[in-house]
Amino acid sequence: MHSGFFNQMDALLSDAYHFHDVSDKYGPGSRLSQLPFHAGKSSGILARTSFEFEYRHFVHGAKRLIYHVTLASDLTLLFTHFSLNAKTRQKQFGEMREMIDNLIGNVIILADFNTLNGLGELRPLLSRGDLELMNSPDEPTFTFHRWHHVLDLCLCSRSIRPDLSLKVISQPFSDHDALLVTIAE
């Protein structure tokens, strides 16, 4: 209802970008998915080719879905929405840090980080020096009336940063911009 029943995934699908999946961002069995304001709120992936993926879930928070996408044998994409609540978000950052520590190879994290208190919130993820923020801190990804925040972020393993580029793409049907990450071949 909030989007005028506009299905973004249907609008984005094309011959070039045909692989996709959409799932409830609150996770299986969540009562939030039944409520009018939350029903239909989801996360999704869209790609040119198909990839193996699985759903993982945070222990803390209402928004729990994490897409775990295997891009290559040594490259994992983690995609999620972090909590709007700062304390819960910090717990989720800790869970994400643990998940990254248990991965083999490099990682790319794409998410609505909801860092409403600033990018300093990312310390639990960036403090070890193995991950790097790709976004420019001066380029907002969320604009709504007078609010301009850098919320939609891409973090990646430092070792693959030179092979990646990030483009923020304005979305006329959303208050969040899209992030396009390109991996050099």
Secondary structure, 3 states (H helix, E strand, C coil): CCCCCCCHHHHHCCCCCCEEEEEECCCCCCHHHHCCCCCCCEEEEEECCCCEEEEEECCCCCCCEEEEEEEECCEEEEEEECCCCHHHHHHHHHHHHHHHHCCCCEEEEEEECCCCCCHHHHHHHHCCCCEEECCCCCCCCEEECCEEECCEEEEEEHHHHHHEEEEEECCCCCCECEEEEEECC
